[in-house]
Amino acid sequence: MPFIRHPKDFWSGVLFIAVGGFALVYGSKYTIGSAARMGPGYFPRILGILLVALGAFILIRALRHDGPAVPRWKWRPTVLVIGGVIAFGYLVQWLGIALSTVMLIVLTSAASHEFRPKEAVISGVLLAALASLVFIVGLGVQLPIWPLQR
């Protein structure tokens, strides 16, 4: 495609448009309401419109400005990040939010070539404490903090 001068931005724009389009289609199943009384479809539609507009802007810009080619796909970070999020979702009921959050942070941090286990564990512990405070104490989400605490 010789008319695409900035392939990286072009495909980013396409991705934004696709996600925004999905939000618009999915959000159209719900009532929109008004700005004063938002319905369940209000946020997905507004978000979808903003994503499509941003994607169109990035895509058009990619056709006008030169830029680097799309780098080779790296599977290890992709698998670690997606696997970490899926593992968190499955294990949070059994391990509790504290241990699941630490596991998530350490596993996804390992996706970086600058991974340092000690820093990842410290970050995980701090974020686990914050997540426990915000979601369980502050918002009252019904999740155990520690394993098998029900």
Long-range contacts (C-beta under 8 A, 24 or more apart in sequence): 3-63, 4-62, 4-63, 5-62, 5-63, 5-64, 5-65, 5-66, 5-67, 6-61, 6-62, 6-63, 6-65, 6-66, 6-67, 6-68, 7-62, 7-67, 7-68, 7-69, 7-70, 8-62, 8-67, 8-68, 8-69, 8-70, 8-71, 9-58, 9-59, 9-61, 9-62, 9-65, 9-67, 10-58, 10-59, 10-62, 10-63, 11-70, 12-55, 12-58, 12-62, 13-55, 13-56, 13-57, 13-58, 13-59, 13-60, 13-61, 13-62, 14-55, 14-59, 15-55, 16-51, 16-52, 16-54, 16-55, 16-58, 17-51, 17-52, 17-55, 17-56, 17-59, 18-55, 19-51, 19-55, 20-47, 20-48, 20-49, 20-50, 20-51, 20-52, 20-53, 20-54, 20-55, 21-48, 21-52, 22-48, 23-47, 23-48, 23-51, 24-48, 24-49, 24-52, 76-111, 77-111, 77-112, 78-111, 80-107, 80-108, 80-110, 80-111, 81-108, 81-111, 83-107, 84-108, 92-143, 93-143, 93-144, 94-147, 94-148, 95-147, 96-143, 96-144, 96-145, 96-146, 96-147, 96-148, 96-149, 97-128, 97-131, 97-132, 97-135, 97-136, 97-143, 97-144, 97-145, 98-128, 98-129, 98-131, 98-132, 98-145, 98-146, 99-128, 99-146, 99-147, 101-127, 101-128, 101-131, 102-127, 102-128
